[in-house]
Amino acid sequence: MNITDPERRRAQQITQEVVNRQMGAVEAAYVLLPILRRHPELATQDDLNLVIAIGSETDDLPLGSVRELWDPNALIEKDREIARCNELWGDKLRGACGRILSRLQAL
């Protein structure tokens, strides 16, 4: 595995926050997907597919600093959608993140 220490620590932080319910599925997919694309060996194919699917289904939702550019009234509806997606995929992603975390800790 050719993952750098900063990437490994970031992936561990993200997956631990998901497992601990400190980060939702939408945000986690957004920040975890680039790491998994560079290091697909960190996840099973099913877990990678799940993260890709969540990212694909939610790529129109405003996250991070881009939210500052959105109309506050529009964000109300988008935040409802983010909450719905987090509820829909939260349990599955927590399971996937637990498995990814185990792989990371074995490094």
Helices and strands as residue ranges (DSSP letters): H 5-19, H 25-38, G 40-42, H 45-57, G 64-69, H 72-105
